Amino acid sequence: MPLKKKSVPVPWDLKEGDDNYLKEPWILKKGKEFITIETNNNNRGNFYLQKDDEKRLSLSALQAKLTYHQLIEFGYKLQKTKRKKTKN
């Protein structure tokens, strides 16, 4: 039975110039808890996931995508990166 939910793109699928583009690391926050997702540069296509200061987990691209969507469903929100102010 197919899900009839609207597909929300994950941040690492967006390219620079897209509306919701954010540079990594991507930080999901809920209350005082935060989860960081970043690409694994040693193993292309894999990601690291770390909750607060716990041990980092290595995930495949599919696992990272599913985990991201589950975290959003659990109430985590993607943090927007703060832009640096430029002096004129």
C-alpha positions in Angstrom: 0.0 0.0 0.0 1.7 3.2 -1.1 2.0 6.2 1.2 0.1 9.3 0.1 2.4 11.7 1.9 4.0 14.6 0.1 7.7 13.9 -0.4 9.8 16.3 1.5 13.4 16.6 0.1 16.3 16.0 2.5 18.7 18.9 2.8 21.6 17.0 1.2 19.6 16.5 -2.0 19.2 20.3 -2.5 21.8 22.2 -4.5 23.2 25.7 -3.9 20.7 28.2 -5.2 17.6 26.1 -4.2 15.1 27.8 -1.9 15.8 25.8 1.3 19.5 25.0 0.6 21.6 24.7 3.8 25.3 23.8 4.0 26.3 20.9 6.2 26.3 19.9 9.0 22.6 19.7 9.2 21.3 20.1 12.7 17.9 18.9 13.9 16.7 20.3 17.2 13.9 19.4 19.6 14.0 21.1 23.0 17.5 20.7 24.4 18.3 17.7 22.2 20.1 18.1 18.9 21.1 15.6 16.2 23.8 16.4 13.7 23.9 14.8 10.2 26.9 15.3 7.9 28.4 13.5 5.0 31.2 10.9 5.5 34.0 12.2 3.3 35.9 8.9 3.7 33.1 6.8 2.3 31.1 8.6 -0.4 27.3 8.1 -0.2 27.4 7.5 3.6 26.5 9.8 6.4 27.4 10.4 10.0 24.6 10.9 12.6 25.3 12.1 16.1 22.9 12.8 19.0 24.2 15.5 21.4 27.7 14.3 22.4 27.1 10.6 22.0 29.0 8.2 19.6 28.7 9.0 15.9 26.9 6.4 13.8 27.7 5.7 10.1 24.6 5.3 8.0 23.9 4.6 4.3 22.2 7.2 2.2 18.9 5.4 2.4 19.1 5.0 6.2 20.0 8.7 6.6 17.0 9.7 4.5 14.6 7.5 6.4 16.0 8.6 9.8 15.7 12.3 8.8 12.1 11.9 7.9 11.4 10.0 11.1 13.0 12.7 13.2 10.9 15.4 11.5 7.8 13.3 12.3 8.9 13.1 15.9 9.0 16.9 16.2 12.6 17.7 15.4 13.1 20.9 13.4 15.9 21.7 11.0 18.0 24.6 12.2 18.7 27.4 9.8 22.3 28.4 9.6 23.0 32.0 10.7 24.3 34.2 8.0 27.4 36.2 8.5 26.9 40.0 8.5 28.9 41.8 5.9 30.3 45.2 6.5 29.8 47.8 3.8 
